[in-house]
Amino acid sequence: MSRLDSHLEAALERITRAGQRRTLRATTLLSDGRIERGGRTMLDFSSNDYLGLARHPLLVERSTRWAGRDGSGSGASRLVTGTSAAHLALEARIAAFKHCEAALIFASGWQANAAVIPALLAAVPGIAVFSDRLIHASMHAGIAMAGVRQHRFRHNDLDHLEALLAEKGADAPARLILTESVFSMDGDRADMVRLADIAQRHDAALFVDEAHATGVLGPEGRGLSALVPGKVDLVMGTFSKALGGFGAYVAGSRVLIDYLTNAASGFIFTTAPPPAVLGAVDAALDLLPGMGTERAHLAALGDRLRAGLARLGLDHGASSTQIVPAVIGPEDKAMALSAQLEEAGFLASAIRPPTVPAGTSRLRLALRAGHSEADIDALLGAIEAAAGPDR
Ligand code: PMP
């Protein structure tokens, strides 16, 4: 074993001893809220294919057709030869969808956050950053890359944000608030109207990650930033969840997008997304405005699941979306429940530290438009049976 590998083995052993060793398992996303793993078809409450678009015939057809027409690879990064007419047309469509002046496509949501944030912070030395405690790891990565200290406010506690804004960074050249419109582990929403008002009153720019809201919430699935038109300076979202594809977008003013085109490392130094990826997103954008029935169905399923969990005495936090946590508490209990559910034919992943705070290990239940009310009731029955009367 090489010297490097022996260090890596020791590090892996530490991860194993902490009970946090993970492995990859081959899984296939199916239609109708199902998933296949290990030769078994299960009800899926773990993926983010909220609207069932990942296997939609229109997306698959356009993705295939664009690959057939334009090839499998884009050949280069965007600023060299990787920009096709399809990239520019799709960016214009996204800008229109988000009611922003301009938009830019990124290879993934992680990459967008990790690229955009350091680019923004580099343009304004001394900028003061205010972030919700539960922002996604990719935003933390971006802030860490920039080497900037952030003022973190308690999750969704806008009184705390206001207090921090009153106290910190008054003499900074600019201030930036970072948050998500729907939080990925809790399924709760930021109060966009109040946030926009606070940002305006304190002369701070607002950056909102709409990874889990895009396609699902807001008029025509345009996200919660659509509730405060023109008041979010920078909106980011992914194509990889409700849009059933891959990649991400950032939307905002023309000057913001022109700047990022010239300064965001994770945009400049990576190969442009290929035609198949663009085709799927283009088809998803055709479908989204007409998916009001699916969005309403998802909302109703969420209400049904939350009511059922409450009946079982399980805390679902402040969830009000298609993401519903069932907070179990101790890590081993959440893991055991998830394993029992899998045995019973329900894929409901346990989320544990460090992804969520210690003592709040949970099942993160993600709903799909393909689920029926009977599917939700079956899940609740299985949770009740697995968790037992002495829970
Ligand atoms: N932001 C949030 C809030 C997310 O939940 C995720 C996905 N886990 C990302 C960004 C990253 O997006 P992607 O999966 O497209 O890299």
Residues whose N, C-alpha, C, O or C-beta is under 5 A from the ligand:
A	BS01	PMP	S108 G109 W110 Q111 H136 S138 S184 D209 A211 T238 S240 G247
